[in-house]
Amino acid sequence: MVFQLPTITTSVLLATTCIAAFTNARPMGMGPASTSPQNQPTTGFRFHKMLDAPQNMHYPMTHQMAGSFGSDTNAVSLRVFSDDQVQDAISSIEHNNVRVRTLDELSAAIFDTHDNFKSTHADSTQQADRNQFWDEFREVIAVQLKREAGQQATNVFTPAASILGSLGTSMTMEDAAASVQSDFPTDFPTLLIKHLNDINGGTLDQKINSVIFKQCSYQGPEFVSGMVAVADMVGWAIREVSPAAFAVKWGKGRARPEEVAWEIYSTLNDVDGPTVGGFPVPADVANAINNMGMESAANFTAYKQGAGGSTTFGDGGSPVHPSYPAMHSAASSASTWLSVVFDLDNSEIDEARLLDFSVSYFRTMAGVHYRSDNKAGLALGQRIMKEKLPDFLAERYGCSDQTRSNIRAEVRRKIKAHVDTHDWATYLPADFQTQTLAPLP
């Protein structure tokens, strides 16, 4: 099957020049040996959306490479597993009763537990993994086509009431994508707490768990060890998760959807047909990308320009860090810790989970993440919170060995009831409709 490229305009040539790093900075070098086959240094088609990306780039990122990248490229938030920040973030996670310290061990503890968490690639060695990758990429393309057509977010699922705001169910996919482009990290957890407070008539503070927060306070209404404490936890939760999320990103090196789309678009007229990483592209995928008429890699996404209309290379499209896991998703752990620190009813917990999922999937509506990026991020945030909460809350709000013991026991009871019973691998909103490409005639 032959695919014809549209006539290349001046804007395409300019975009092609700006995207030089996409085509001229493919990973080529091999690094030190890894302890696990799944995370050995790779030269495959991986994330390379960086100015002046080195020719000897490989994943997992090494400490030495990260040191040079920081000064030589525009790569964002480089982290490796030997960093103290990362080790602190995963310090409470165990796998088979052994403390997790490496990417391989963290993968075994979380990401390898379900296929829906798997980081696959267009050039994965196993056919089943390549099939999974293309299925996920089809979903991203299908959502972009509907977003570009002006369709509403509710055509995929009904987002959380707390995120719909004044737009209500008229929120379009474009609106959804815009809401998660340059949001401040604490925006959505704060929005959720405000929503829960509103539906409780402004008395959410009365649902705060007294065993955790009030054993060491004076009797009567409490503000400092109440809503102030909850406000503190919003930033704490995101801070705890972030270093590990970025270490996994730079360990896995998964290419962004826009990079894959641009690679397909750029090879449509090759004699042997379009390829990614040396493997052929499914015909329906190639046909869909051909019909999109892309002018740049960022053109695939909702973020055709950066925040404020910036056209600087790297500002449009995805951020300049790998796709997996999604940081917006990893930071969306509010449903985990809110179900512990408040005594919420089931409908309120459902709303919190839907909010976390909404933020996560809005990034797929924007075209910058695959579904498994989102699910892996949600699972990572949940696991870190689950392991960190007992000691954090006990040390922060206990005032004796006995009160700290009481707090740990209460937190673990709440986790068993509300966190252990929730699996992000299989969660989807009740009205969720998976998007895919129409079959070729």
C-alpha positions as CSV (number, residue, x, y, z in Angstrom):
1,M,0.0,0.0,0.0
2,V,1.5,3.4,-1.0
3,F,0.9,6.5,1.1
4,Q,1.2,9.9,-0.5
5,L,2.6,12.8,1.6
6,P,0.8,16.2,1.2
7,T,2.8,18.9,-0.5
8,I,5.5,20.1,1.8
9,T,5.0,23.8,2.5
10,T,7.4,26.4,3.9
11,S,5.9,25.9,7.4
12,V,6.6,22.2,7.1
13,L,10.2,22.8,6.2
14,L,10.6,25.2,9.1
15,A,9.0,22.7,11.4
16,T,11.2,19.9,10.1
17,T,14.3,22.1,10.8
18,C,13.0,22.7,14.4
19,I,12.4,19.0,14.9
20,A,16.0,18.1,13.8
21,A,16.6,16.5,17.2
22,F,13.8,14.1,16.4
23,T,15.5,12.7,13.3
24,N,19.2,13.4,14.0
25,A,19.5,12.3,17.6
26,R,18.4,8.7,17.6
27,P,19.9,6.7,20.5
28,M,22.9,4.8,19.1
29,G,25.3,3.9,22.0
30,M,25.3,1.0,24.4
31,G,25.9,1.6,28.1
32,P,26.8,-0.5,31.1
33,A,25.1,-3.9,31.5
34,S,21.8,-4.1,33.3
35,T,20.7,-6.8,35.8
36,S,17.5,-7.4,34.0
37,P,16.8,-8.2,30.3
38,Q,13.7,-5.9,30.3
39,N,15.7,-2.8,31.3
40,Q,19.0,-3.4,29.4
41,P,20.4,-0.3,27.7
42,T,18.6,0.1,24.4
43,T,19.2,1.8,21.1
44,G,15.6,1.4,19.9
45,F,13.1,4.1,19.1
46,R,12.8,5.9,22.3
47,F,12.3,9.4,23.6
48,H,14.6,11.9,21.9
49,K,12.7,15.2,21.9
50,M,15.6,17.2,23.1
51,L,17.8,20.0,21.7
52,D,21.3,18.6,20.9
53,A,20.4,15.1,22.1
54,P,23.7,13.1,22.1
55,Q,24.3,10.4,19.5
56,N,25.3,7.9,22.2
57,M,22.0,8.2,24.1
58,H,20.5,5.1,25.6
59,Y,18.1,4.0,28.3
60,P,18.0,3.5,31.2
61,M,19.6,6.9,31.8
62,T,22.9,6.7,33.7
63,H,24.2,9.1,36.3
64,Q,27.0,10.1,33.9
65,M,24.6,10.8,31.1
66,A,22.2,12.7,33.3
67,G,25.1,15.0,34.4
68,S,25.9,15.9,30.8
69,F,22.3,16.2,29.7
70,G,21.6,18.8,32.4
71,S,24.0,21.3,30.8
72,D,23.8,20.2,27.1
73,T,20.1,19.8,26.4
74,N,16.7,21.1,27.4
75,A,15.7,17.8,29.1
76,V,13.4,18.3,32.1
77,S,13.9,16.9,35.6
78,L,16.6,14.3,35.0
79,R,16.6,11.7,37.7
80,V,18.3,8.3,38.1
81,F,17.7,5.6,40.8
82,S,21.0,6.3,42.6
83,D,19.8,9.8,43.5
84,D,19.0,10.4,47.1
85,Q,15.6,12.0,46.2
86,V,14.6,8.9,44.4
87,Q,15.8,6.5,47.0
88,D,13.8,8.4,49.6
89,A,10.7,8.3,47.5
90,I,10.8,4.5,47.2
91,S,12.3,3.8,50.6
92,S,9.1,2.3,52.0
93,I,8.3,0.0,49.0
94,E,9.1,-3.7,49.3
95,H,8.9,-6.6,46.9
96,N,9.1,-10.2,48.2
97,N,10.0,-8.7,51.6
98,V,13.1,-6.9,50.2
99,R,13.4,-3.1,50.0
100,V,13.1,-1.8,46.5
101,R,16.1,0.2,45.2
102,T,16.3,-0.1,41.4
103,L,14.2,0.3,38.4
104,D,14.0,-3.4,37.9
105,E,12.8,-4.0,41.5
106,L,10.3,-1.2,41.3
107,S,9.0,-2.6,38.0
108,A,8.6,-6.0,39.6
109,A,6.7,-4.5,42.6
110,I,4.3,-2.4,40.5
111,F,4.5,-2.2,36.7
112,D,5.0,-5.9,36.0
113,T,2.0,-6.9,38.0
114,H,-0.5,-6.3,35.2
115,D,-0.3,-5.9,31.4
116,N,-2.2,-2.6,31.6
117,F,0.8,-1.1,33.4
118,K,3.3,-2.4,30.8
119,S,5.6,0.1,29.0
120,T,5.6,-1.3,25.4
121,H,7.2,0.2,22.3
122,A,6.7,0.2,18.6
123,D,9.9,-1.9,18.4
124,S,9.5,-4.1,21.4
125,T,11.1,-7.5,20.8
126,Q,7.9,-9.4,21.5
127,Q,5.1,-9.3,18.9
128,A,2.4,-9.3,21.7
129,D,4.1,-6.1,23.1
130,R,4.1,-4.4,19.8
131,N,0.5,-5.3,19.3
132,Q,-0.4,-3.8,22.7
133,F,1.6,-0.6,21.8
134,W,-0.2,-0.1,18.5
135,D,-3.6,-0.7,20.2
136,E,-2.8,2.1,22.7
137,F,-1.5,4.3,19.9
138,R,-4.7,3.8,17.9
139,E,-6.6,5.0,21.0
140,V,-4.5,8.2,21.2
141,I,-5.0,8.9,17.5
142,A,-8.8,8.2,17.7
143,V,-9.1,10.6,20.6
144,Q,-7.1,13.3,18.7
145,L,-9.4,13.0,15.7
146,K,-12.5,13.5,17.9
147,R,-10.8,16.4,19.8
148,E,-10.0,18.1,16.5
149,A,-13.6,17.6,15.4
150,G,-14.8,19.5,18.5
151,Q,-16.4,16.6,20.3
152,Q,-17.3,16.7,24.0
153,A,-15.3,15.0,26.7
154,T,-18.5,13.1,27.6
155,N,-18.2,11.2,24.3
156,V,-15.5,9.2,26.0
157,F,-16.6,9.4,29.7
158,T,-18.3,11.8,32.1
159,P,-15.5,13.5,34.0
160,A,-15.6,14.2,37.7
161,A,-18.1,17.0,38.7
162,S,-15.3,18.7,40.6
163,I,-13.3,19.2,37.3
164,L,-16.2,20.1,35.0
165,G,-16.9,23.3,36.8
166,S,-19.0,25.9,35.0
167,L,-18.6,24.1,31.7
168,G,-20.6,21.1,33.0
169,T,-21.1,18.4,30.4
170,S,-20.5,20.8,27.6
171,M,-16.8,20.6,28.2
172,T,-15.1,19.7,25.0
173,M,-12.0,17.5,24.7
174,E,-10.1,20.6,23.7
175,D,-11.3,22.2,27.0
176,A,-10.2,19.1,28.9
177,A,-6.7,19.1,27.2
178,A,-6.3,22.9,28.0
179,S,-7.1,22.3,31.6
180,V,-4.1,20.1,32.1
181,Q,-1.6,22.0,30.0
182,S,0.0,24.4,32.5
183,D,-1.9,23.7,35.7
184,F,-0.1,24.2,39.0
185,P,0.6,20.8,40.6
186,T,-1.7,21.3,43.6
187,D,-4.6,22.7,41.5
188,F,-6.7,19.6,41.1
189,P,-6.3,18.0,44.6
190,T,-7.3,21.4,46.0
191,L,-10.3,21.6,43.6
192,L,-11.4,18.2,44.8
193,I,-11.2,19.2,48.5
194,K,-13.2,22.3,47.8
195,H,-15.8,20.3,45.9
196,L,-16.1,17.8,48.8
197,N,-16.4,20.7,51.2
198,D,-19.2,22.3,49.1
199,I,-21.3,19.1,48.9
200,N,-20.9,18.7,52.7
201,G,-22.3,22.2,53.2
202,G,-18.9,23.7,54.2
203,T,-18.4,21.1,57.0
204,L,-15.9,18.7,55.5
205,D,-13.6,19.4,58.5
206,Q,-16.1,17.5,60.6
207,K,-15.2,14.3,58.6
208,I,-11.5,14.5,59.4
209,N,-10.3,11.4,61.1
210,S,-10.0,12.2,64.8
211,V,-7.7,9.2,65.6
212,I,-5.1,10.5,63.2
213,F,-5.3,14.2,63.8
214,K,-6.9,14.9,67.2
215,Q,-5.2,12.6,69.7
216,C,-2.7,15.3,70.6
217,S,-4.9,18.4,70.2
218,Y,-7.0,20.1,72.8
219,Q,-10.7,19.3,72.9
220,G,-13.1,21.2,70.6
221,P,-13.1,22.3,67.0
222,E,-9.6,22.0,65.4
223,F,-8.3,24.1,62.5
224,V,-4.5,23.7,62.7
225,S,-4.6,19.9,62.9
226,G,-7.6,19.9,60.6
227,M,-7.9,21.7,57.2
228,V,-4.5,23.3,57.6
229,A,-3.0,19.8,58.0
230,V,-4.9,18.6,54.9
231,A,-3.7,21.6,52.9
232,D,-0.1,20.6,53.9
233,M,-0.7,17.1,52.6
234,V,-1.6,18.3,49.1
235,G,1.9,19.5,48.4
236,W,3.5,16.7,50.5
237,A,1.9,13.9,48.4
238,I,3.1,15.4,45.1
239,R,6.6,16.0,46.4
240,E,6.9,12.4,47.6
241,V,5.9,10.9,44.3
242,S,7.6,13.1,41.8
243,P,11.3,12.0,42.0
244,A,10.4,8.3,41.5
245,A,8.1,9.1,38.6
246,F,10.9,11.0,36.8
247,A,13.4,8.3,37.5
248,V,11.2,5.8,35.9
249,K,10.6,8.1,32.9
250,W,14.4,8.4,32.3
251,G,14.8,4.7,33.0
252,K,12.2,3.5,30.5
253,G,12.6,6.3,27.9
254,R,9.3,5.7,26.2
255,A,8.8,7.8,23.1
256,R,5.9,10.3,23.3
257,P,2.9,9.7,21.0
258,E,3.9,12.8,18.9
259,E,7.3,11.4,18.3
260,V,5.8,8.2,17.0
261,A,3.3,10.1,14.9
262,W,6.0,12.2,13.3
263,E,8.2,9.2,12.6
264,I,5.4,7.6,10.8
265,Y,4.5,10.8,8.9
266,S,8.2,11.2,7.9
267,T,8.5,7.7,6.5
268,L,5.2,7.4,4.7
269,N,6.9,7.5,1.3
270,D,9.7,5.1,2.1
271,V,10.0,2.3,-0.4
272,D,9.1,-0.4,2.1
273,G,6.4,1.7,3.7
274,P,6.4,3.6,7.1
275,T,8.4,2.1,9.9
276,V,9.2,2.9,13.5
277,G,12.3,1.5,15.0
278,G,12.7,-0.8,12.0
279,F,9.3,-2.4,12.4
280,P,6.4,-1.8,10.0
281,V,3.5,0.4,10.9
282,P,0.0,-1.1,10.8
283,A,-1.9,0.1,7.7
284,D,-4.8,1.6,9.5
285,V,-2.4,3.6,11.7
286,A,-0.4,4.8,8.8
287,N,-3.5,5.8,6.9
288,A,-4.8,7.8,9.9
289,I,-1.5,9.7,10.4
290,N,-1.4,10.4,6.6
291,N,-4.8,12.0,6.8
292,M,-3.9,14.2,9.7
293,G,-1.6,16.3,7.5
294,M,0.8,17.1,10.3
295,E,3.1,20.1,10.0
296,S,5.2,19.3,13.0
297,A,5.4,16.7,15.8
298,A,3.6,19.0,18.2
299,N,0.8,19.4,15.6
300,F,-0.3,15.9,16.6
301,T,-1.3,17.2,20.0
302,A,-3.7,19.7,21.5
303,Y,-0.6,21.8,22.4
304,K,0.5,23.0,19.0
305,Q,2.2,25.9,20.8
306,G,3.6,26.2,24.2
307,A,2.0,28.1,27.1
308,G,1.5,31.7,26.2
309,G,1.8,30.8,22.5
310,S,5.5,30.0,22.6
311,T,6.9,28.4,19.4
312,T,10.3,27.6,20.8
313,F,11.3,24.0,20.1
314,G,10.2,21.8,23.0
315,D,7.5,24.2,24.3
316,G,4.8,22.9,22.0
317,G,3.5,19.3,22.3
318,S,4.6,17.2,25.2
319,P,7.0,18.3,27.9
320,V,10.7,17.4,27.3
321,H,10.8,14.2,29.3
322,P,9.7,10.6,28.4
323,S,6.1,9.5,28.3
324,Y,6.0,6.7,30.9
325,P,4.7,7.0,33.6
326,A,2.5,10.1,33.3
327,M,3.5,12.6,36.0
328,H,0.0,14.1,36.0
329,S,-1.2,10.6,36.9
330,A,1.4,9.9,39.5
331,A,0.5,13.2,41.2
332,S,-3.2,12.3,41.1
333,S,-3.1,10.4,44.4
334,A,-5.7,12.4,46.2
335,S,-8.2,9.6,46.2
336,T,-5.7,7.5,48.0
337,W,-4.8,9.8,50.9
338,L,-8.1,11.6,51.2
339,S,-9.9,8.3,51.8
340,V,-7.5,7.8,54.7
341,V,-7.5,11.2,56.4
342,F,-11.2,11.8,56.0
343,D,-14.1,9.5,56.9
344,L,-15.7,9.8,53.5
345,D,-18.7,7.9,52.3
346,N,-18.5,5.6,49.2
347,S,-19.9,8.3,46.8
348,E,-17.3,10.8,47.9
349,I,-14.5,8.2,47.4
350,D,-15.9,7.4,44.0
351,E,-15.8,11.1,43.1
352,A,-12.2,11.4,44.3
353,R,-11.2,8.4,42.2
354,L,-13.0,9.8,39.2
355,L,-11.2,13.1,39.6
356,D,-7.8,11.4,39.6
357,F,-8.7,9.4,36.5
358,S,-10.1,12.5,34.8
359,V,-6.9,14.5,35.2
360,S,-5.0,11.4,34.0
361,Y,-7.1,10.7,30.9
362,F,-7.3,14.4,29.9
363,R,-3.6,14.1,29.1
364,T,-4.5,11.4,26.6
365,M,-7.1,13.7,25.2
366,A,-4.3,16.2,24.7
367,G,-2.3,13.6,22.8
368,V,0.7,13.5,25.1
369,H,0.2,10.1,26.9
370,Y,-0.8,6.5,26.2
371,R,-3.3,4.8,28.5
372,S,-0.6,2.7,30.2
373,D,1.3,5.8,31.0
374,N,-1.7,7.0,32.9
375,K,-2.4,3.7,34.7
376,A,1.2,3.2,35.6
377,G,1.4,6.7,37.0
378,L,-1.8,6.3,39.0
379,A,-0.5,3.0,40.4
380,L,2.9,4.5,41.3
381,G,1.3,7.4,43.2
382,Q,-1.1,5.0,45.0
383,R,1.7,2.7,46.1
384,I,4.0,5.4,47.4
385,M,1.2,7.0,49.3
386,K,0.1,3.6,50.7
387,E,3.6,2.9,52.0
388,K,4.4,6.4,53.3
389,L,1.2,7.4,55.0
390,P,1.4,5.4,58.2
391,D,4.8,6.7,59.3
392,F,4.3,10.2,57.9
393,L,1.0,10.8,59.7
394,A,2.2,9.1,62.9
395,E,5.4,11.1,63.2
396,R,3.7,14.4,62.2
397,Y,0.6,14.2,64.4
398,G,1.5,11.8,67.2
399,C,3.0,13.1,70.5
400,S,4.0,9.8,72.3
401,D,4.8,6.2,71.4
402,Q,1.2,5.2,72.1
403,T,-0.4,7.9,70.0
404,R,2.0,7.2,67.1
405,S,1.1,3.5,67.4
406,N,-2.6,4.4,67.4
407,I,-2.2,6.6,64.3
408,R,-0.3,3.9,62.4
409,A,-2.9,1.3,63.2
410,E,-5.8,3.6,62.1
411,V,-4.0,4.5,58.9
412,R,-3.4,0.9,58.0
413,R,-7.0,0.1,58.8
414,K,-8.2,2.8,56.4
415,I,-5.7,1.7,53.7
416,K,-6.9,-1.9,54.0
417,A,-10.5,-0.8,53.6
418,H,-10.2,1.8,50.8
419,V,-6.8,1.5,49.1
420,D,-6.1,-2.2,48.9
421,T,-9.5,-2.8,47.4
422,H,-8.9,-0.4,44.5
423,D,-6.9,-1.5,41.4
424,W,-6.0,1.2,38.9
425,A,-5.1,-1.6,36.4
426,T,-8.7,-2.4,35.8
427,Y,-10.5,0.8,36.8
428,L,-12.5,2.7,34.2
429,P,-15.5,5.0,34.8
430,A,-18.8,3.3,34.4
431,D,-19.7,5.1,31.1
432,F,-16.1,4.9,29.6
433,Q,-16.0,4.2,25.9
434,T,-12.7,3.0,24.5
435,Q,-11.8,4.8,21.3
436,T,-10.1,3.2,18.4
437,L,-9.7,3.7,14.6
438,A,-12.3,2.5,12.2
439,P,-11.1,-0.5,10.2
440,L,-9.8,0.1,6.7
441,P,-12.3,-0.8,3.9
